Amino acid sequence: MEEDEVARDFLGDLLRDLPGQGDKLRLPSRTVSREEAQGELAEVLLGFLRSRGAPSWLCASLVHAAVQQTLQADLSSYVQKNESTNVQEPEDESPEKDIFISSDLLLSHCLSCLQDICSQWQTCLPPITRCSRQMVISAHAIRNTRRKMEDRHVTLLEFNQLHGITDDVERSYFAVFDGHGGVDAANYASAQVHVHVAMHEALPKDPAQALKDSFQRTDALFLRKAKRERLRSGTTGVCVLLEGDRVHVAWLGDSQALLVKKGNYVTLMDPHKPEREDERERIEALGGCVTFLGCWRVNGTLAVSRAIGDIDQKPYVSGEADVTSHVLDGSEDFLVLACDGFYDTVSPPEVPELVLGHLQDNGAFLFPAIVNSCILGVRLNDVHSEALQTNCVGIALGASQVLMEQWSSMLHMQGNCLLNDSLHGGGKTSVLRSGHSSLRALRNETSTGSSQ
């Protein structure tokens, strides 16, 4: 099987280069708790394997196998002195939650496990379930002139394979986290939320509740970390779990998810902003206030009313997410997840024409070109736009994929089709390039089909 040969070649190359990687890879914190370890290890390994061009199905399965083998080992020799002795913990927290492990030793052991697994799989590749759902995903991030990029995005097409879930329901997970006051909260949420979702007992029957609880659990754990390490950062976030023919959305703050169906936008959520009447009432009932200082702010500081972290503004800035679920009927074009930097520039009604127009003109579901055109428009009219950050993830669904397949097929017959990877402004995106740049012949047919 051709895919198996590609996998074995990749494993062989990885085995040659893996020794010595321990000096280059690092977990973000000096120590991690037992509960944090799975997410932090998976985050590092996913980034490492993806940077080497690992097939996505192999990447997810390798990470799952290596992380599970690591966590099933005796890690007692890696345990560090309890870092939370000076922090008053809730009484219902078990002592195991206070065990912290050396990040360097843990990662070194995990890389050894990865090496052993690669060696075994190169000799005898086990049966690996591939995700049958075909989706085109484009992700892009712009830092602009700010010193650090505080936003993060997560794309997990093989959610089940990454977490060892073996039921018959296919799942994919996508998220955008818009950090503020530092990168720590966004980094933490991007590594941890999906792990809590996968481990939640309600996932098979009530995935929306699993998402909601996972946000709250991540917030609680990050607040503990913030106390230990004196962190003050926070992050808004929006997550999408595609499960069979349903889409589940969870969000905190003003990052948003938008669905485009038959060329029209569908509102999935109402972002949490301090000026929302119910949010203002909640904050004032707790003894806080909402004031206008350039924009509406909680206690005169944050311009969002819900977020993970922001330890100094709890409980006014809530860590409780909202969730919603929708059934997909196959006529959906695409989903867009983005932070407020995108939606402050592009209104929801403008998104369908912006993305579909670019798709029809270029045949590529490519967010860098789309986002940069938006930022350019803002720079012409807004002197503060140089500091604007934005992060977005687009997931092409049925109708958009049909269009791209038609476009690709047309160019392939003409011998002008090339698929490559492009780095652009800090975001990596699959780009479909060609000597021909027109989908005009397909525009009328596609428009007719999407209106039926």
C-alpha positions as CSV (number, residue, x, y, z in Angstrom):
1,M,0.0,0.0,0.0
2,E,1.5,3.4,-1.1
3,E,0.5,5.2,2.2
4,D,2.2,2.5,4.2
5,E,5.4,2.9,2.2
6,V,5.3,6.6,2.7
7,A,4.9,6.0,6.5
8,R,7.9,3.6,6.6
9,D,10.1,6.1,4.8
10,F,9.1,8.8,7.1
11,L,9.8,6.6,10.2
12,G,13.2,5.7,8.8
13,D,14.1,9.4,8.3
14,L,12.8,10.2,11.8
15,L,14.8,7.5,13.4
16,R,18.0,8.9,11.9
17,D,17.3,12.4,13.1
18,L,15.6,11.8,16.4
19,P,18.7,11.4,18.6
20,G,19.7,14.8,19.9
21,Q,16.3,16.4,19.5
22,G,15.9,16.6,23.3
23,D,18.3,19.6,23.3
24,K,16.0,21.5,20.9
25,L,12.5,20.7,22.1
26,R,11.1,22.1,25.4
27,L,7.9,22.1,27.3
28,P,6.7,25.6,28.1
29,S,7.0,25.2,31.9
30,R,9.8,23.9,34.1
31,T,7.4,21.4,35.7
32,V,3.9,20.0,34.8
33,S,1.3,18.4,36.9
34,R,0.1,14.8,36.1
35,E,-3.1,16.2,34.7
36,E,-1.3,18.7,32.4
37,A,1.3,16.2,31.1
38,Q,-0.7,14.6,28.3
39,G,-1.6,17.9,26.7
40,E,1.8,19.5,27.0
41,L,3.6,16.4,25.6
42,A,1.1,16.1,22.7
43,E,1.5,19.8,21.8
44,V,5.3,19.5,21.5
45,L,5.3,16.2,19.6
46,L,2.6,17.4,17.2
47,G,4.5,20.5,16.4
48,F,7.7,18.5,15.9
49,L,6.2,15.8,13.7
50,R,4.2,18.3,11.6
51,S,7.3,20.4,11.0
52,R,8.9,17.3,9.4
53,G,5.9,16.8,7.1
54,A,4.5,13.7,8.9
55,P,1.3,12.4,7.3
56,S,-1.5,13.7,9.5
57,W,-3.0,10.2,10.3
58,L,0.5,8.9,11.2
59,C,1.3,12.0,13.2
60,A,-1.8,11.6,15.4
61,S,-1.3,7.9,16.0
62,L,2.4,8.3,16.8
63,V,1.8,11.0,19.3
64,H,-1.0,9.0,21.0
65,A,1.2,5.9,21.3
66,A,4.3,7.8,22.6
67,V,2.4,9.9,25.1
68,Q,0.4,7.0,26.5
69,Q,3.5,4.8,26.8
70,T,5.2,7.7,28.6
71,L,2.4,8.3,31.1
72,Q,2.0,4.6,31.8
73,A,5.6,4.3,33.0
74,D,6.8,4.8,36.6
75,L,7.5,8.5,36.7
76,S,8.2,8.7,40.4
77,S,11.9,9.5,39.9
78,Y,10.9,12.6,37.9
79,V,8.7,14.1,40.6
80,Q,9.8,17.5,41.8
81,K,9.1,19.2,45.1
82,N,5.5,20.3,45.5
83,E,5.3,23.7,44.0
84,S,1.9,24.5,45.4
85,T,2.7,24.3,49.1
86,N,2.3,28.1,49.4
87,V,-1.0,28.1,47.5
88,Q,-4.3,27.5,49.3
89,E,-6.0,24.7,47.2
90,P,-9.7,23.8,47.3
91,E,-10.5,21.1,49.7
92,D,-11.9,18.8,47.1
93,E,-8.6,18.6,45.1
94,S,-6.9,15.2,45.4
95,P,-3.3,15.0,46.5
96,E,-2.4,13.5,43.1
97,K,-3.1,16.9,41.5
98,D,-0.3,18.4,43.6
99,I,2.4,16.1,42.1
100,F,4.7,17.9,39.7
101,I,7.1,16.3,37.2
102,S,10.3,17.7,35.7
103,S,9.4,18.8,32.2
104,D,12.9,18.1,30.8
105,L,13.0,14.5,32.2
106,L,9.5,13.8,31.2
107,L,10.0,15.0,27.6
108,S,13.3,13.1,27.4
109,H,11.5,9.9,28.4
110,C,8.7,10.6,25.9
111,L,11.2,11.1,23.0
112,S,12.8,7.7,24.0
113,C,9.3,6.1,23.8
114,L,8.8,7.8,20.4
115,Q,12.0,6.4,19.1
116,D,11.1,2.8,20.3
117,I,7.7,3.1,18.7
118,C,9.1,4.3,15.4
119,S,11.5,1.4,15.3
120,Q,8.7,-1.1,15.9
121,W,6.4,0.5,13.4
122,Q,9.0,0.7,10.7
123,T,9.4,-3.1,11.0
124,C,5.7,-3.8,11.3
125,L,3.3,-1.0,10.8
126,P,0.1,-1.6,12.9
127,P,-3.4,-1.1,11.5
128,I,-4.0,2.6,11.8
129,T,-7.5,4.1,11.3
130,R,-7.5,7.0,8.8
131,C,-10.1,9.8,9.1
132,S,-12.4,9.3,6.1
133,R,-13.7,12.9,6.3
134,Q,-12.0,15.0,3.6
135,M,-11.7,18.6,4.5
136,V,-9.5,21.5,3.3
137,I,-8.2,23.5,6.2
138,S,-6.5,26.9,6.0
139,A,-5.0,28.6,9.0
140,H,-3.2,31.9,9.3
141,A,-1.9,34.3,11.9
142,I,-0.6,37.8,11.8
143,R,1.5,39.3,14.6
144,N,2.0,42.8,12.9
145,T,4.1,45.2,14.9
146,R,3.5,43.7,18.4
147,R,6.5,42.3,20.2
148,K,4.9,38.8,20.6
149,M,2.2,36.8,19.0
150,E,-0.3,36.1,21.7
151,D,-2.9,34.1,19.6
152,R,-2.9,30.4,18.9
153,H,-4.9,28.1,16.7
154,V,-5.4,24.3,16.8
155,T,-6.4,22.0,14.0
156,L,-7.0,18.3,14.8
157,L,-8.6,16.6,11.9
158,E,-7.7,13.2,13.5
159,F,-9.1,14.0,16.9
160,N,-10.1,10.3,17.6
161,Q,-6.7,9.0,16.6
162,L,-4.8,11.5,18.7
163,H,-6.8,10.5,21.8
164,G,-7.2,6.7,21.1
165,I,-11.0,7.0,20.8
166,T,-12.3,3.9,19.0
167,D,-16.0,4.4,18.6
168,D,-17.7,4.7,15.2
169,V,-18.2,8.5,15.3
170,E,-15.7,10.6,13.4
171,R,-14.6,13.7,15.2
172,S,-12.4,16.7,14.3
173,Y,-11.5,19.6,16.5
174,F,-10.6,23.2,15.7
175,A,-9.9,26.2,17.9
176,V,-8.7,29.8,18.0
177,F,-7.4,31.3,21.3
178,D,-6.9,35.1,21.4
179,G,-4.4,35.8,24.2
180,H,-3.9,39.1,26.1
181,G,-1.4,40.1,28.7
182,G,1.1,37.5,27.6
183,V,1.2,34.2,25.7
184,D,0.8,31.8,28.7
185,A,-2.9,31.4,28.8
186,A,-3.3,30.9,25.0
187,N,-0.5,28.4,25.0
188,Y,-2.1,26.5,27.9
189,A,-5.6,26.5,26.5
190,S,-4.4,25.3,23.0
191,A,-2.7,22.3,24.6
192,Q,-5.3,21.4,27.3
193,V,-8.9,22.0,26.2
194,H,-9.0,19.3,23.6
195,V,-7.5,16.8,26.1
196,H,-10.2,17.5,28.6
197,V,-12.9,17.1,25.9
198,A,-11.5,13.7,24.8
199,M,-11.4,12.4,28.4
200,H,-14.8,13.7,29.4
201,E,-17.3,11.0,30.2
202,A,-20.1,12.9,28.5
203,L,-18.4,13.1,25.1
204,P,-20.2,10.1,23.5
205,K,-23.7,11.3,24.5
206,D,-23.4,15.0,25.2
207,P,-20.4,16.6,23.4
208,A,-21.7,20.1,24.0
209,Q,-21.5,19.6,27.7
210,A,-18.1,18.0,27.4
211,L,-16.9,21.2,25.6
212,K,-18.5,23.5,28.2
213,D,-17.0,21.6,31.1
214,S,-13.6,21.4,29.4
215,F,-13.3,25.1,29.2
216,Q,-14.1,25.5,32.8
217,R,-11.7,22.8,33.9
218,T,-8.9,24.4,31.8
219,D,-9.7,27.8,33.4
220,A,-9.5,26.2,36.9
221,L,-6.2,24.5,36.2
222,F,-4.7,27.6,34.6
223,L,-5.6,29.7,37.6
224,R,-3.7,27.2,39.8
225,K,-0.7,27.6,37.5
226,A,-1.1,31.3,37.5
227,K,-0.9,31.4,41.3
228,R,2.2,29.1,41.3
229,E,4.0,31.0,38.6
230,R,2.6,34.5,39.1
231,L,1.0,34.8,35.7
232,R,-1.5,37.5,34.8
233,S,-2.4,36.6,31.2
234,G,-5.8,35.5,29.8
235,T,-7.3,34.3,26.6
236,T,-10.6,34.2,24.9
237,G,-11.4,31.2,22.8
238,V,-13.7,29.5,20.4
239,C,-13.7,25.7,19.7
240,V,-15.6,23.7,17.1
241,L,-16.1,19.9,17.4
242,L,-17.3,18.3,14.1
243,E,-18.9,15.0,15.1
244,G,-20.6,13.0,12.4
245,D,-23.3,15.3,10.9
246,R,-23.3,17.7,13.8
247,V,-21.2,20.7,14.7
248,H,-20.7,21.8,18.3
249,V,-19.4,25.2,19.2
250,A,-18.1,26.5,22.6
251,W,-16.8,29.9,23.2
252,L,-15.5,32.4,25.8
253,G,-15.1,36.1,25.0
254,D,-15.2,37.7,21.6
255,S,-13.5,35.1,19.4
256,Q,-16.2,33.8,17.0
257,A,-17.2,30.9,14.7
258,L,-19.2,31.6,11.6
259,L,-20.9,29.1,9.3
260,V,-21.5,29.8,5.7
261,K,-24.3,27.8,4.0
262,K,-25.5,28.2,0.4
263,G,-23.5,31.4,0.2
264,N,-25.1,33.0,3.3
265,Y,-23.7,33.4,6.7
266,V,-25.3,31.6,9.7
267,T,-24.9,33.1,13.1
268,L,-23.8,30.3,15.5
269,M,-23.1,32.4,18.6
270,D,-23.2,35.7,20.4
271,P,-19.8,36.8,21.6
272,H,-19.3,37.8,25.2
273,K,-18.7,41.5,25.5
274,P,-19.0,43.7,28.6
275,E,-21.7,45.8,26.9
276,R,-24.1,42.8,26.4
277,E,-27.0,43.5,28.8
278,D,-26.8,40.0,30.5
279,E,-23.0,40.2,30.9
280,R,-23.3,43.7,32.4
281,E,-25.9,42.5,34.8
282,R,-23.8,39.5,35.8
283,I,-20.7,41.6,36.4
284,E,-22.6,44.3,38.4
285,A,-24.3,41.6,40.5
286,L,-20.9,40.4,41.6
287,G,-19.8,43.9,42.6
288,G,-17.9,44.8,39.5
289,C,-18.6,47.5,36.9
290,V,-18.6,48.1,33.2
291,T,-17.2,51.4,32.0
292,F,-16.4,53.0,28.7
293,L,-12.8,53.9,28.1
294,G,-12.3,53.9,24.4
295,C,-14.5,50.8,24.4
296,W,-16.6,49.0,27.1
297,R,-14.4,47.4,29.7
298,V,-14.8,45.2,32.8
299,N,-13.7,47.2,35.8
300,G,-12.0,49.7,33.5
301,T,-9.5,47.2,32.2
302,L,-10.5,44.2,30.0
303,A,-12.6,44.6,26.9
304,V,-14.0,41.0,27.2
305,S,-16.3,39.7,29.9
306,R,-15.3,36.0,29.8
307,A,-11.9,34.4,29.4
308,I,-9.6,31.6,30.6
309,G,-7.1,33.1,33.1
310,D,-7.1,36.8,34.0
311,I,-6.6,35.9,37.7
312,D,-6.8,39.5,38.8
313,Q,-10.3,39.9,37.3
314,K,-12.0,36.8,38.5
315,P,-14.9,36.3,39.1
316,Y,-16.0,39.3,37.0
317,V,-14.4,37.8,34.0
318,S,-16.0,34.4,33.9
319,G,-14.4,31.2,32.8
320,E,-17.8,29.6,32.0
321,A,-18.2,28.9,28.3
322,D,-21.4,29.0,26.2
323,V,-22.2,26.1,23.8
324,T,-24.5,25.5,20.9
325,S,-25.0,22.6,18.4
326,H,-26.3,22.4,14.9
327,V,-27.0,19.6,12.4
328,L,-25.2,19.7,9.0
329,D,-27.2,18.7,5.9
330,G,-24.3,18.8,3.4
331,S,-25.1,22.2,1.8
332,E,-22.6,24.0,4.1
333,D,-19.8,25.9,2.4
334,F,-17.3,26.5,5.2
335,L,-16.7,27.4,8.8
336,V,-14.5,30.3,9.9
337,L,-13.0,30.6,13.4
338,A,-11.3,33.8,14.2
339,C,-10.3,36.2,16.9
340,D,-11.8,39.7,17.2
341,G,-9.0,41.1,15.1
342,F,-10.6,39.5,12.0
343,Y,-14.2,40.2,12.9
344,D,-13.5,43.8,13.8
345,T,-12.3,44.2,10.2
346,V,-14.7,42.0,8.4
347,S,-18.4,41.9,9.4
348,P,-20.2,38.5,9.3
349,P,-22.3,39.5,6.2
350,E,-19.1,40.3,4.3
351,V,-17.4,36.9,5.0
352,P,-19.3,34.7,2.4
353,E,-18.6,37.0,-0.5
354,L,-15.0,37.6,0.6
355,V,-14.1,33.9,0.9
356,L,-16.2,32.5,-1.9
357,G,-15.1,35.2,-4.2
358,H,-11.5,34.4,-3.5
359,L,-12.2,30.7,-3.9
360,Q,-13.9,31.1,-7.3
361,D,-11.2,33.5,-8.6
362,N,-8.2,31.5,-7.4
363,G,-9.5,28.0,-6.7
364,A,-7.7,27.9,-3.3
365,F,-9.1,28.1,0.2
366,L,-6.4,30.4,1.2
367,F,-6.7,32.7,4.2
368,P,-3.4,34.6,4.1
369,A,-4.4,36.5,0.9
370,I,-7.9,37.0,2.3
371,V,-6.7,38.2,5.7
372,N,-4.0,40.4,4.4
373,S,-6.4,42.2,2.1
374,C,-8.6,42.9,5.1
375,I,-5.7,44.3,7.1
376,L,-4.6,46.4,4.2
377,G,-8.1,48.0,4.1
378,V,-7.9,48.7,7.8
379,R,-4.5,50.3,7.6
380,L,-5.7,52.8,5.1
381,N,-8.4,54.0,7.5
382,D,-7.2,53.3,11.0
383,V,-4.0,54.7,12.4
384,H,-4.0,52.1,15.2
385,S,-4.2,49.1,12.9
386,E,-0.4,48.4,12.9
387,A,-0.8,46.8,16.3
388,L,-3.7,44.6,15.2
389,Q,-3.2,40.8,15.6
390,T,-5.5,38.3,14.0
391,N,-5.7,34.5,13.9
392,C,-8.2,32.5,11.8
393,V,-8.9,29.0,10.8
394,G,-11.1,28.1,7.8
395,I,-12.6,24.7,7.2
396,A,-14.0,24.1,3.8
397,L,-17.1,21.9,3.8
398,G,-19.2,20.2,1.1
399,A,-20.0,22.9,-1.5
400,S,-16.6,24.7,-1.3
401,Q,-14.8,21.4,-1.7
402,V,-16.8,20.5,-4.8
403,L,-15.7,23.8,-6.4
404,M,-12.0,23.2,-5.5
405,E,-12.2,19.6,-6.9
406,Q,-13.7,20.9,-10.2
407,W,-11.0,23.6,-10.4
408,S,-8.2,21.1,-9.6
409,S,-9.5,18.6,-12.1
410,M,-9.7,21.3,-14.8
411,L,-6.1,22.4,-14.3
412,H,-4.8,18.8,-13.9
413,M,-6.2,18.0,-17.4
414,Q,-4.3,21.1,-18.7
415,G,-1.1,20.0,-16.9
416,N,-0.8,23.1,-14.8
417,C,-1.6,21.8,-11.3
418,L,0.9,22.1,-8.4
419,L,0.3,21.7,-4.7
420,N,2.8,23.1,-2.3
421,D,3.2,24.6,1.1
422,S,3.7,28.3,1.7
423,L,4.9,30.2,4.8
424,H,3.3,33.6,5.0
425,G,3.5,36.0,7.9
426,G,3.8,33.3,10.5
427,G,1.0,31.0,9.2
428,K,1.5,27.9,7.2
429,T,-1.1,27.1,4.6
430,S,-1.6,24.6,1.8
431,V,-1.7,26.6,-1.4
432,L,-3.0,25.4,-4.8
433,R,-1.1,27.2,-7.5
434,S,-1.4,27.2,-11.2
435,G,-0.5,29.1,-14.4
436,H,-4.3,29.6,-14.9
437,S,-6.1,31.7,-12.3
438,S,-9.7,31.6,-13.3
439,L,-12.8,29.8,-12.2
440,R,-15.1,32.1,-14.2
441,A,-16.4,29.1,-16.2
442,L,-17.5,27.4,-13.0
443,R,-19.0,30.4,-11.3
444,N,-22.4,30.3,-12.7
445,E,-22.7,26.5,-12.3
446,T,-21.6,26.8,-8.6
447,S,-23.9,29.7,-7.9
448,T,-26.8,27.8,-9.4
449,G,-26.0,24.7,-7.4
450,S,-25.6,26.5,-4.1
451,S,-29.0,28.1,-4.4
452,Q,-30.9,24.8,-4.8
